Structure formats: C-alpha cells, structure tokens
Amino acid sequence: MLFSLLSLCWLNPALAHKIRPAIVTLEFSTDATVHLSVQTNAEALLAGIDLKQEDTNDAPQVETYNHLRSLPAADIRLQFSDFAKEYSKGLSLQLSGQPVQWVYDSIDVPEVGDTRLSRKSVIHYHAAIPDGATEAVWSYAEQYGDAVVNFVQQGEAEKKTYWLVQGQPSPAYALGQKVIPRSSTEVAIDYVELGFLHILPLGLDHILFVLGLFLLSRKLSPLLWQVTAFTLAHSITLALSVYGVISLPSGIVEPLIALSIAFVGIENIVTRELKPWRVVVVFIFGLLHGMGFAGVLTELGLPQSDFVTALISFNVGVELGQLAVISLAFAAVFWLRDRDQLYRRVVVIPGSLAIAAMGLYWTWDRMDWSIFGG
C-alpha cells in the first residue's frame, strides 16, 4: 500500500501540475442577463489537455502547456479570445430547458510569477435569460474536469454551491426566488465528504505524514497522542486561516509541509522508540498542515449561513480520512503484530526511507528559490 502511494506521488509531484476543479460562478441579474465567470487553468485548456486526469505532466501536450505557462498575460488573453467560442461549447446552462448562447467578454490572466505554480485565470461570459425561465441547470464538459458551481442572485449574499464531477449536471436552481439556505445537516454532510476526500484519495502528502506517524509505533496509545496533537493543531490554523487571522503564501507552507513528511521519515530511521518531545513536533507540523487544508476551503468558499458548521464538518471529514488511513495501515501489517524485529526490518526502515525521500523531493520541488535570489 505504501509503495503504491509513493508511485502515485512520483506521478503527481508538483504544485504546478496538480489539476484543481474549476470555480464557476453564475450570477443572475435583474436585467435578464446571466453573468458567468470560470476560474481555471487557461493554459491547460489552450494546450488541449484533458482535465479529467490528475496531472498535466501525464498529458501528451505537456511541452505546449509548459510553453504557454511562460507567456506574458497579454499573449494568453490574445490566444484565448480565439479559443473562447470553442470553450463555450462545454459550458452548458439550461434555463427551463432552453440552452443559453454565451457571449465572450474577457479573461483575467495573472502575470507570470513562479512558473512552478499554475496561474488561476478567470474567464467571463454573459447570456440573455429567456422570458418565462424559472429554473437553471448547469453542467461542465467532462473533458474540462470537475467544477464547483456557485449560483448567485444579484443583490443576495447567500449562494448555492455544488461540487460536480465527471460532467454531472447540477440540481435545478430556482430563478427569481429568495435563496433558501441548505439545512445545517445538508451542509455538514457535504463538508464531511469534502474533508474526507481531501485525505482519501486526494491528500497524498497528508497520507504519507500520517503513515510516518504510524510506522514508528503500532501501539494505540502513543499513536492516539500524536494524532490528537496533529488534529488539535491543524484545527487551530485551519480556523484562523479561513477567518483571515493568519495567512502565509503556499510557496512557504507547502515546502514546510513536505519537510515535515521528510522529518518523520528520518526520525523513524534514527530512533526505535517514541520520544516525549515528538508530540510537540507533531503539533507544530499540524499547524502547517492546517494552513494547507485552509487553501482548499478558501478556494471553494464556505456558506455564510452555516460557516461554523461547514468548518467543523470539514475537520471531521479530515479526521475520518486519517482514521481510515491508520485502519488500513493496521490491517496491512497485522500479520507482523508479534514480530517486532522483522516489522522494523521489512516495514519501518524501507517505508520510512521512501517517505523521507519523497518528503525531501517535494521540499526541493515546491521551494520558491527566487526568495534566495535564485
């Protein structure tokens, strides 16, 4: 299981290449117009990469994609204006069964920065709302990947949000009516699922960290102390980050998260038993991982009517994901439960070496060397 995970990690190493869901916002205005904005990876679209896959490095168009990522924003804007009509064919909005005709407006493209990080461009369209339309159903072409869609009525703060995968359509959204927020139970279920998915199967770096904690000691008590410290710490920074109290750029947080993975792997090799201070170290690393979790929630947004419920539910989902990882790890090495020497020789040492190597590689790969003048 561990080496299968490490194989996936080598295939998905860098922040620049990880494909995230598009963030779609549909705002229905009082002048019978719907305004569409899509935050996505414009260079991947222009290169013709199928965004259903996990990593742009796996695409045959990777060279074209890397070239586009180095171009100035003005060049991307010019190229996308020619592609806009083709792209709009994958942006399906049915208003009471009638498809809208999108009119391209513009694209906001950040200037070239750290080319290891994908740019988040925002594409704008608008369309007329036909007379008598009472509901809207959205779907995003499957080849463009997953999408988080936000339905918004002009003048209302409340929105309805859905995470749609593999081209699935959204539930019907009623037009011209005051938005009724989802119940707290519905919000809790959605965000528990999101938190769980952020660990299994999407959080490969977090999975390796938890496995690193598990490898040194299979005894339940010390493992629970470590997991509790990690949980408390990432809950603190997750809440503080989402509320905007603290903020660190991903160029700092992500390399430090990778370094924490390397640390637990190396420590597993040089020591045979848990030291009391490891709980403190795990707590500190948990603070970093919490800021990493916050990036997902900041990107997707939290419902204003149930902000606290969503935040707590996401944490619950993360913990369920971590417990699932630990349970699978226990099951995988159960046959070695009474053979400590063999367990260390065939599981702890090779597994920790692999985790440490992956953590060090990620640290190097995620580092923004420009801050050192490189």
Secondary structure, DSSP 4 states (H G I P E B T S, - for coil): -HHHHHHHHHHS--TTTBPPPEEEEEEE-TTSEEEEEEEE-HHHHHHT--TTSSBGGGSTTHHHHHHHHTS-HHHHHHHHHHHHHHHHTTEEEEETTEEP--EEEEEE-PPP--TTS---EEEEEEEEPPTT--EEEEEE-GGG--EEEEEEETT-S-EEEEEE-TTPPPPPEETTS---PPPHHHHHHHHHHHHHHHHTTT-HHHHHHHHHHHHH---HHHHHHHHHHHHHHHHHHHHHHHTTS----HHHHHHHHHHHHHHHHHHHHH-SS--TTHHHHHHHHHHHHHHHHHHHHHHH---GGGHHHHHHHHHHHHHHHHHHHHHHHHHHTGGGTT-HHHHIIIIIHHHHHHHHHHHHHHHHHH--GGGGT-
